[in-house]
Structures are given as C-alpha cells and as structure tokens.
Amino acid sequence: MEEKAIANRDVNEVIFDAIRDTGYEDDFRNAITRIQAPVLVVWGMEDRVINYRNADVFVERIPDARKVLLEGVGHAPMVEVPEESARLFREFVATATGQGK
C-alpha cells in the first residue's frame, strides 16, 4: 500500500489541489456541522495521505464527535489494525446507544 501511495503521490497532489480550488473543502467543513449523530473519528498518526491533525476539523465542527488517534498506524486503520478498529467501534456504539460502560 505504501509503495502504491508513493507511486501515486503526484496524481494525489493534483486531486487534492483540485478539491481545494473548487471550494469543496469549505462546503465540506460547513456540511459536517449539520451531522446530528454521534461520530467516532479514528485516525492513524502515521497517515501519509491526510495528516492526522485533520481529525480536529471533525471534532471541532461535529457536535458529539469523539477522536481516537492510533500510534504506528497509517491511512487505513480498519485494514492495518482491524481488531483494534472493531473494538473501538463496538465500544463507541455501545456508549452512544447507552448500552456501554
């Protein structure tokens, strides 16, 4: 996965620049403020595609959002650490539905 990401870096930069230039980023930041459901933001701190600090955008703008940063994990926590991702999700759902700890 890392080799593919490195090989596609130039293409990805063009795509991300195009998204920024269209104003989509501002629309996105505004749209997420309307989310009413509890949200779990799980981000790998070794993410080389989108920096983990971007998780703050979600928790700052989405009411009732919770952030978990995973050390030693990259862009795809659900692939890289599936057991940990599943555990976090199960705990979050249990807590959000009042069935948890």
C-alpha distances in whole Angstrom, upper triangle without the diagonal:
4,5,5,6,9,10,11,12,16,15,14,17,19,18,19,22,23,23,25,27,28,29,27,26,29,30,27,28,32,30,29,32,34,31,34,32,30,27,24,22,19,17,14,16,13,12,11,11,15,17,18,21,21,22,25,26,25,28,30,31,30,33,32,29,27,24,22,20,18,18,15,13,10,10,10,13,14,11,10,14,16,19,19,18,21,24,23,24,26,28,28,29,32,33,33,35,37,37,35,36
4,5,5,6,9,10,10,14,15,13,16,18,18,18,21,23,23,24,27,28,29,27,25,29,30,27,28,32,31,29,32,34,32,35,33,31,28,25,22,19,16,14,15,11,10,9,10,13,15,16,20,20,21,24,25,25,27,30,30,30,33,33,29,28,24,22,20,17,17,14,12,9,10,11,14,15,13,12,15,18,21,21,20,23,25,24,25,28,29,29,31,34,34,34,37,39,38,36,37
4,5,5,6,9,10,13,14,13,16,18,18,19,21,23,24,25,27,29,30,28,27,31,32,29,31,34,33,32,35,37,35,38,36,35,31,29,26,23,20,18,18,15,14,12,12,16,18,20,23,23,24,28,28,28,31,33,33,34,37,36,33,31,28,26,23,21,20,17,16,13,13,14,17,19,16,15,19,21,24,24,23,26,28,28,29,32,33,33,34,37,38,38,40,42,42,40,41
4,5,5,6,8,11,11,11,14,16,16,17,19,21,21,23,25,26,28,26,25,29,29,27,29,32,31,30,33,35,33,36,34,33,30,28,25,22,20,18,19,16,14,12,11,15,18,20,23,22,24,27,27,27,30,32,32,32,35,35,31,30,28,26,24,22,22,19,17,14,13,14,17,18,15,15,19,21,24,24,23,25,28,28,28,31,33,32,33,36,37,37,39,41,41,39,41
4,5,5,6,10,10,8,11,14,13,14,16,18,18,20,22,23,25,23,22,26,26,24,25,29,28,27,30,32,30,33,32,31,27,25,22,20,17,15,16,13,11,8,8,12,14,16,19,19,20,24,24,24,27,28,29,29,32,32,29,28,25,23,21,20,19,17,15,11,10,12,15,17,15,15,18,20,24,23,22,25,27,26,26,30,31,30,32,35,35,35,37,40,39,38,39
4,5,5,8,10,10,11,14,15,15,17,19,20,21,23,25,26,25,24,27,29,26,27,31,31,30,33,35,33,36,35,34,30,28,25,23,19,17,17,14,12,9,10,13,15,18,20,20,22,25,25,26,29,30,31,32,35,35,31,30,27,26,23,21,21,18,17,13,13,15,18,20,18,17,21,23,26,26,25,28,30,29,29,33,34,33,35,38,38,38,40,43,42,41,42
4,6,8,9,10,12,13,14,16,17,19,20,22,23,25,27,26,25,29,30,28,29,33,32,31,35,36,35,38,37,36,32,31,27,25,22,20,21,18,16,13,12,16,18,21,24,23,25,28,28,29,31,33,33,34,37,37,34,33,30,29,26,25,24,21,20,16,15,17,21,22,20,20,23,25,29,28,27,30,32,32,32,35,36,35,37,40,41,40,42,45,45,43,44
4,6,5,6,9,10,11,12,14,15,17,18,20,21,23,22,21,25,26,24,26,29,29,28,32,33,32,35,34,34,30,29,25,24,21,20,20,18,15,12,11,14,17,20,22,21,23,26,25,26,29,31,30,31,35,35,31,31,28,27,25,24,24,22,20,16,14,16,20,21,19,20,23,25,28,28,26,29,32,30,30,34,35,34,35,38,39,38,40,43,43,42,43
4,5,5,6,9,10,10,12,14,15,16,18,20,22,21,20,23,25,23,24,28,28,27,30,32,31,35,34,33,29,28,24,23,20,18,19,16,13,10,9,12,14,18,20,19,21,24,23,24,27,29,29,30,33,34,30,30,27,26,24,23,23,21,19,15,14,16,20,22,20,20,24,25,29,28,26,29,32,30,30,34,35,33,35,38,38,37,40,43,43,41,42
4,5,5,6,9,10,11,13,15,16,17,19,21,20,20,23,25,23,25,28,28,28,31,33,33,36,36,35,32,30,27,26,23,22,22,19,17,13,12,14,17,20,22,21,23,26,25,26,29,30,30,31,35,36,32,32,30,29,27,26,26,24,23,19,17,20,23,25,24,24,27,29,32,32,30,32,35,33,33,37,38,36,38,41,41,40,43,45,46,44,46
4,5,5,6,9,10,11,13,14,15,17,19,18,18,22,23,22,24,27,26,26,30,31,31,34,34,34,30,29,26,25,23,22,23,20,17,14,12,14,17,21,22,21,23,26,24,25,29,30,29,30,34,35,31,32,29,29,27,27,27,25,23,19,17,19,23,24,23,23,27,28,32,31,29,31,34,33,32,36,37,35,36,40,40,39,41,44,44,43,45
4,5,5,6,8,10,11,12,14,16,17,16,16,19,20,19,20,24,23,23,26,28,28,31,31,30,27,26,22,22,19,19,19,17,14,11,8,11,14,17,19,17,19,22,21,22,25,26,26,26,30,31,28,28,25,25,23,23,24,22,20,16,14,16,20,21,20,21,24,25,29,28,25,28,31,29,29,32,34,32,33,36,36,35,38,40,41,40,41
4,5,5,6,8,10,11,12,14,16,15,15,18,20,19,20,23,23,23,26,29,28,32,32,31,28,27,23,23,20,20,20,18,15,12,9,11,13,17,18,16,19,21,20,22,25,25,25,27,30,32,28,28,26,26,24,24,25,23,21,18,16,18,22,24,23,23,26,28,31,30,28,31,33,31,31,34,35,33,35,38,38,36,39,42,43,41,43
4,6,5,6,9,10,10,12,15,15,15,18,19,19,20,23,24,24,27,29,29,33,33,33,29,29,26,26,23,23,23,22,18,16,13,14,17,20,21,19,22,24,22,24,27,27,26,28,32,33,30,31,28,29,27,28,28,27,25,21,19,21,24,26,25,26,29,30,34,33,30,33,35,33,33,36,38,35,37,40,40,38,41,44,45,43,45
4,5,5,6,9,10,11,13,12,12,16,17,16,18,21,21,21,24,26,26,29,29,30,26,26,23,23,21,21,22,21,17,15,12,13,16,19,20,17,20,22,20,21,25,25,24,25,29,30,27,28,26,27,25,26,27,26,23,20,17,19,22,23,23,24,27,28,31,30,28,30,33,31,30,33,35,32,33,37,37,35,38,41,41,40,42
4,5,5,6,9,10,11,10,10,13,15,13,15,18,18,19,22,24,24,27,27,27,24,24,21,21,18,19,20,19,15,13,10,10,13,16,16,14,17,19,17,18,21,22,21,22,26,28,25,25,23,24,23,24,25,24,22,18,15,18,21,22,23,23,26,27,30,29,26,29,31,29,28,32,33,30,32,35,35,33,36,38,40,38,40
4,5,5,6,9,10,11,10,13,15,15,16,19,20,21,23,25,26,29,30,30,27,27,24,24,22,22,22,21,18,16,13,13,15,18,18,16,19,20,18,20,24,23,22,24,28,30,27,28,26,27,25,27,27,27,25,21,19,21,24,26,26,27,30,31,34,32,30,32,35,32,32,35,36,34,35,38,38,36,39,41,43,42,43
4,5,5,6,9,9,10,13,14,14,16,18,19,20,23,25,25,29,30,30,27,28,25,25,23,24,25,24,21,19,15,15,18,21,21,18,21,22,20,21,25,24,23,25,28,30,28,29,27,29,28,29,30,30,27,23,20,23,26,27,27,28,31,32,35,34,31,33,36,33,32,36,37,34,35,39,38,36,39,42,43,42,44
4,5,5,7,6,7,10,11,10,13,15,15,16,19,21,21,25,26,26,24,24,21,22,21,22,23,23,19,18,14,13,16,19,19,15,18,19,16,18,21,21,19,21,25,27,24,26,24,26,25,26,28,28,25,22,19,21,24,25,25,27,29,29,33,31,28,30,33,30,29,33,34,31,32,35,35,33,35,38,39,39,40
4,6,6,6,6,8,10,11,12,14,15,16,19,21,22,25,26,27,24,25,22,23,21,22,22,22,19,18,15,13,15,18,17,14,17,18,15,17,20,20,18,20,24,26,24,25,24,26,25,26,28,28,26,23,20,22,25,26,27,28,30,31,34,32,29,32,34,31,30,34,34,31,33,36,35,33,36,39,40,39,41
4,6,8,8,10,12,13,14,16,17,19,21,23,24,28,29,30,27,28,25,27,25,26,26,26,23,21,18,17,19,22,21,18,21,22,19,20,24,23,21,24,27,30,27,29,28,29,28,30,31,32,29,26,23,26,28,30,31,31,34,34,37,36,33,35,38,35,34,37,38,35,36,40,39,36,39,42,44,43,44
4,5,8,9,10,11,13,15,15,17,20,21,22,26,28,29,26,27,25,27,25,27,28,28,24,23,19,18,21,23,22,19,21,22,19,20,24,23,21,22,26,29,27,29,28,30,29,31,33,33,30,27,24,26,29,30,31,32,34,34,37,36,33,35,37,34,33,36,37,34,35,38,38,35,38,41,42,42,44
4,5,6,7,9,10,11,12,15,16,18,20,24,25,26,24,25,23,25,24,26,26,27,24,23,20,18,20,21,20,17,19,20,16,18,21,20,17,20,23,26,24,26,25,28,27,30,32,32,30,27,24,26,28,29,31,32,33,34,37,35,32,34,36,33,32,35,36,32,33,37,36,33,35,38,40,40,41
4,5,5,6,9,10,10,12,15,16,17,21,22,23,21,22,20,22,21,24,25,25,22,21,18,16,18,20,19,15,17,18,15,15,19,18,16,17,21,23,21,24,23,25,25,27,29,30,27,24,21,23,25,26,27,29,30,31,33,32,28,30,33,30,28,32,32,29,30,33,33,30,32,35,37,37,39
4,5,5,6,9,10,11,13,15,16,20,21,22,19,20,18,20,19,21,22,22,19,19,16,13,15,16,15,12,14,15,11,12,16,15,13,15,19,21,19,21,20,22,22,25,26,27,25,22,19,21,23,24,26,27,28,29,32,30,27,29,31,28,26,30,30,27,28,32,31,28,31,34,35,35,36
4,5,5,6,9,10,11,14,16,19,21,22,20,21,19,22,21,24,24,25,22,22,19,16,18,19,17,14,16,15,11,13,16,14,12,14,18,21,19,21,21,24,24,27,29,30,28,25,22,24,26,27,29,30,31,31,34,32,29,31,32,29,28,31,32,28,29,32,31,28,31,34,36,35,37
4,6,5,6,9,10,12,14,17,19,21,19,21,19,22,22,25,25,27,24,24,21,18,20,20,19,16,17,17,13,13,16,15,12,14,17,20,19,22,22,24,25,28,30,31,29,26,23,24,26,27,29,30,31,31,34,32,28,30,32,29,27,30,31,27,28,31,30,27,30,32,35,34,36
4,5,5,6,9,10,11,15,17,18,16,17,16,18,18,21,22,24,20,21,18,15,17,17,16,13,14,14,10,10,14,13,10,11,15,18,16,18,18,21,22,24,27,28,25,23,20,21,22,23,25,27,28,27,30,28,25,26,28,25,24,27,27,24,24,28,27,24,27,29,32,31,33
4,6,6,7,10,11,15,16,17,15,17,15,18,18,21,21,23,20,21,19,15,16,16,15,11,12,11,8,8,11,10,7,9,13,16,14,17,17,20,20,23,26,27,25,23,20,22,23,24,26,27,28,28,30,28,25,27,28,25,23,27,27,23,24,27,26,23,26,29,31,30,32
4,6,6,8,10,13,16,17,16,18,17,20,21,24,25,27,24,25,22,19,20,20,18,15,15,14,11,11,13,11,8,10,12,16,15,18,19,22,23,26,29,31,28,26,24,25,26,27,29,30,31,31,33,30,27,29,30,27,25,28,28,24,25,28,27,24,26,29,31,31,33
4,5,6,8,11,13,15,14,17,16,19,20,24,25,27,24,25,22,19,21,20,19,16,15,15,12,11,13,13,9,9,12,15,14,18,19,22,23,26,29,31,28,26,23,24,24,25,27,29,29,29,31,29,26,27,28,25,23,26,26,23,23,26,25,22,24,27,29,29,31
4,5,5,9,11,12,11,13,13,16,17,21,22,24,21,23,21,17,18,18,17,13,12,12,9,7,10,10,7,6,9,12,11,14,15,18,20,23,26,27,25,23,21,21,22,22,25,26,26,26,28,26,22,24,25,22,20,23,23,19,20,23,22,19,21,24,26,26,28
4,6,8,11,12,12,14,14,18,19,23,24,26,24,26,24,20,21,19,18,15,14,13,10,9,10,9,5,5,7,10,10,14,16,19,21,24,27,30,27,26,24,24,24,25,28,29,29,28,30,28,24,26,26,23,21,24,24,20,20,23,22,18,21,23,26,26,27
4,6,9,12,12,15,16,20,21,25,27,29,26,28,26,23,24,22,21,18,17,16,14,11,13,12,9,7,8,11,12,16,18,21,23,26,30,32,29,28,25,25,26,26,29,30,30,29,30,29,25,26,27,24,22,24,24,20,20,23,21,18,20,22,25,26,28
4,6,8,9,12,13,17,19,23,25,27,25,27,24,22,22,21,20,17,15,15,13,10,11,12,9,6,7,9,9,13,15,19,21,24,27,29,27,26,23,23,23,22,26,27,27,26,27,25,22,22,23,20,18,20,20,17,16,19,18,15,17,19,22,22,24
4,7,9,13,15,18,21,24,26,29,27,30,27,25,25,23,23,20,18,17,16,13,13,14,11,8,7,8,10,13,16,19,22,25,29,31,28,28,26,25,24,24,27,29,28,26,27,25,22,22,23,20,18,19,19,15,15,17,16,12,14,16,19,20,22
4,6,10,12,16,19,22,25,27,26,28,26,24,24,22,22,20,17,17,16,13,13,15,13,9,8,7,8,11,14,17,20,23,26,29,26,26,24,23,22,21,24,26,25,23,24,22,19,19,19,17,14,16,16,12,11,14,13,9,11,14,16,17,19
4,7,10,13,16,20,22,25,24,27,25,22,23,20,20,18,15,15,15,11,10,13,12,8,7,5,6,8,11,14,17,20,23,26,23,24,22,21,19,19,23,24,22,21,21,19,17,17,17,14,12,13,13,9,9,11,10,7,9,12,14,14,16
4,6,10,13,16,19,21,20,23,21,19,19,16,17,15,11,13,13,9,8,12,11,8,8,7,5,6,8,11,14,16,20,22,20,20,18,17,16,16,20,21,19,18,19,17,14,15,15,12,10,13,12,9,9,13,11,9,12,15,16,16,18
4,6,10,13,16,18,17,20,19,17,17,14,15,14,10,12,13,9,9,13,13,10,11,9,6,5,6,8,11,13,17,19,16,17,16,15,13,13,17,17,16,15,16,13,11,12,12,9,8,11,10,7,9,12,11,10,13,15,16,15,16
4,6,10,12,15,14,17,16,13,13,10,11,10,7,9,10,7,8,11,12,10,12,11,7,6,5,6,8,11,14,16,14,14,13,12,11,12,15,16,15,15,16,14,11,13,14,10,10,13,13,10,13,16,15,14,17,19,20,18,19
4,7,10,12,11,15,14,13,12,9,11,11,8,11,13,11,11,14,15,14,16,14,11,9,6,5,6,7,11,13,10,11,10,9,7,9,12,12,11,12,13,10,8,11,12,8,9,13,13,11,13,16,16,15,19,20,21,19,20
4,6,9,8,11,11,9,9,6,9,9,7,10,12,11,12,15,16,16,18,17,13,11,8,6,5,6,9,11,8,8,7,8,7,10,12,11,11,13,15,12,10,13,14,12,13,16,16,15,17,20,19,19,22,24,24,22,23
4,5,5,9,10,9,9,6,10,11,10,13,15,15,15,18,20,19,22,20,17,14,11,9,6,5,6,7,4,5,6,7,6,10,11,9,10,12,14,12,11,14,15,13,15,18,18,17,20,22,22,22,25,27,27,24,25
4,6,9,11,10,7,5,8,10,10,12,15,15,16,18,20,21,23,22,18,16,12,10,6,6,5,6,6,6,8,11,10,14,14,12,13,16,17,14,14,18,18,16,18,21,21,20,23,25,24,25,28,29,29,27,27
4,6,9,9,8,7,11,13,13,16,18,18,19,21,23,23,26,25,21,19,15,13,10,8,7,6,5,4,7,10,10,14,14,11,13,16,18,16,15,19,20,18,20,23,23,23,25,28,27,28,31,32,32,29,30
4,6,6,6,6,10,11,11,14,16,16,18,20,21,22,24,24,20,18,15,13,10,10,10,9,7,4,4,8,9,13,13,11,13,16,18,16,15,19,20,18,19,23,23,22,25,27,27,27,30,32,32,30,30
4,6,6,9,12,12,14,16,17,18,20,22,23,24,27,27,23,22,18,17,14,14,13,12,10,7,7,10,13,16,15,14,16,19,22,20,19,22,24,22,23,26,27,26,28,31,31,30,33,35,35,33,34
4,7,9,12,11,13,16,16,17,19,21,21,22,25,26,22,21,18,18,15,15,15,14,12,8,6,10,13,15,15,15,17,19,22,21,19,22,24,22,22,26,27,25,27,30,30,29,32,34,35,33,34
4,6,8,7,9,12,12,13,16,17,18,19,22,22,19,18,15,15,13,14,15,15,12,9,7,11,13,15,16,16,18,19,22,20,18,21,23,21,21,25,25,23,25,28,28,27,30,32,33,31,32
4,5,6,8,10,11,13,15,16,17,19,22,22,18,17,14,14,11,12,13,13,12,9,9,12,14,17,18,17,18,20,23,20,18,22,23,20,21,25,25,23,26,28,27,27,30,32,33,31,31
4,5,6,8,10,11,12,14,16,17,19,19,15,14,10,10,8,9,10,12,10,9,9,12,12,15,16,15,16,18,20,17,16,19,20,17,18,22,21,20,22,25,24,24,27,29,29,27,27
4,5,6,8,10,11,12,14,15,18,18,15,14,11,11,9,12,13,15,14,13,12,15,15,18,20,19,20,22,23,20,19,22,22,19,20,24,23,21,24,26,25,24,28,29,30,28,28
4,5,5,7,9,10,11,13,16,17,13,13,11,12,11,14,15,17,15,13,12,15,15,18,20,19,20,21,24,21,19,22,23,19,20,23,23,20,23,26,24,23,26,28,30,28,28
4,5,5,7,9,10,11,14,14,10,10,7,9,8,12,14,16,14,13,12,14,13,16,18,18,18,19,21,18,16,19,19,16,16,20,19,17,19,22,20,19,23,25,26,24,25
4,5,5,6,8,10,12,13,10,10,8,10,10,14,16,19,17,17,16,17,17,19,22,22,21,23,24,21,19,21,22,18,19,22,21,18,21,23,21,20,24,25,27,25,25
4,6,5,6,8,11,13,10,11,10,13,14,17,19,21,19,18,17,18,19,20,23,23,23,24,26,23,20,23,24,20,20,23,23,19,21,24,22,21,24,26,28,26,27
4,5,5,6,9,10,7,9,8,12,13,16,19,21,19,18,16,17,17,18,21,22,22,22,23,21,18,20,21,17,17,20,19,16,18,21,19,17,21,23,25,23,24
4,6,5,7,8,5,6,7,10,12,16,18,21,20,19,18,19,18,19,23,23,22,22,23,20,18,20,20,16,16,19,18,15,17,19,17,15,19,21,23,21,22
4,6,8,9,8,10,10,14,15,19,21,24,22,22,21,22,21,23,26,26,26,26,27,24,22,24,24,20,20,23,21,18,20,23,20,18,22,23,26,24,25
4,6,9,8,11,12,16,17,21,24,26,24,23,21,22,22,23,26,27,27,27,28,25,23,24,25,21,20,23,22,19,20,23,21,18,21,23,26,25,26
4,6,6,9,11,15,17,20,23,26,24,23,21,21,21,22,25,26,25,25,26,23,21,22,22,19,17,20,19,16,17,19,17,15,18,20,22,22,23
4,6,9,12,16,18,22,25,28,26,26,24,24,23,24,27,28,27,26,27,24,22,23,23,19,18,20,19,15,16,18,16,13,16,17,20,20,21
4,7,10,13,17,20,23,26,24,25,23,23,21,22,26,26,25,24,24,22,19,20,19,16,15,17,15,12,13,15,12,10,13,14,17,16,17
4,7,10,13,16,20,23,21,21,19,19,18,19,22,23,21,21,21,19,16,17,17,14,13,15,14,11,12,15,12,11,14,16,18,17,18
4,7,10,13,17,20,18,19,18,18,16,17,20,21,19,19,19,16,14,15,15,11,11,14,12,9,12,14,11,11,14,15,17,15,16
4,7,10,13,16,15,15,15,15,13,15,18,18,16,17,18,14,13,15,14,11,12,15,13,11,14,16,14,14,17,19,20,17,18
4,6,10,13,12,13,14,13,11,13,16,15,13,14,15,11,10,13,12,9,11,13,12,11,14,16,15,15,19,19,20,17,17
4,7,10,9,10,11,12,10,13,15,14,12,14,15,12,11,14,14,11,13,16,15,14,18,19,18,19,22,23,24,21,21
4,6,6,8,10,11,8,11,13,11,9,12,13,9,9,13,13,11,13,16,16,15,18,20,20,21,24,25,24,22,21
4,5,8,11,12,10,14,14,11,11,14,15,12,13,16,16,14,17,20,19,19,22,24,23,24,27,28,28,25,24
4,7,10,11,10,13,13,10,10,14,15,12,13,17,17,16,19,21,21,21,24,26,26,27,30,31,30,27,27
4,7,8,6,10,10,7,8,11,13,11,11,14,15,14,16,19,19,19,22,24,24,25,28,29,29,26,26
4,6,7,10,10,7,10,12,15,13,13,16,18,16,18,21,22,21,23,26,26,26,29,31,30,28,29
4,6,9,9,9,11,13,16,14,13,16,18,16,17,20,21,20,22,25,25,25,28,30,30,28,29
4,5,5,6,8,9,13,12,10,13,15,14,14,18,19,18,20,23,24,23,26,28,28,26,27
4,5,5,5,7,10,8,6,10,12,11,12,15,16,16,17,20,21,21,23,25,25,23,24
4,6,6,5,8,8,5,8,11,10,10,13,15,15,16,19,20,20,22,24,23,22,23
4,6,5,9,10,9,10,13,14,14,16,18,19,20,22,24,24,26,28,27,25,26
4,6,9,9,9,11,14,14,15,17,19,19,21,23,24,25,27,29,28,25,26
4,6,6,6,9,10,11,12,14,16,17,18,20,21,22,24,26,24,22,23
4,6,5,6,8,10,10,12,14,15,16,18,20,21,22,24,22,21,22
4,5,5,6,9,10,10,12,14,15,16,18,20,21,22,20,18,19
4,5,5,6,9,10,11,12,14,15,16,18,20,21,19,17,18
4,5,5,6,9,10,11,12,14,15,16,18,20,19,17,18
4,5,5,6,9,10,10,12,14,15,16,18,16,15,17
4,5,5,6,8,10,11,12,14,15,16,15,12,13
4,6,5,6,9,10,11,12,14,15,14,12,13
4,5,5,6,9,10,10,12,14,13,12,14
4,5,5,6,9,10,11,12,10,9,11
4,6,5,6,8,10,10,9,7,8
4,5,5,6,8,10,10,8,10
4,5,5,6,8,8,8,11
4,6,5,6,5,4,8
4,5,5,6,4,7
4,6,8,8,10
4,6,7,11
4,6,8
4,7
4
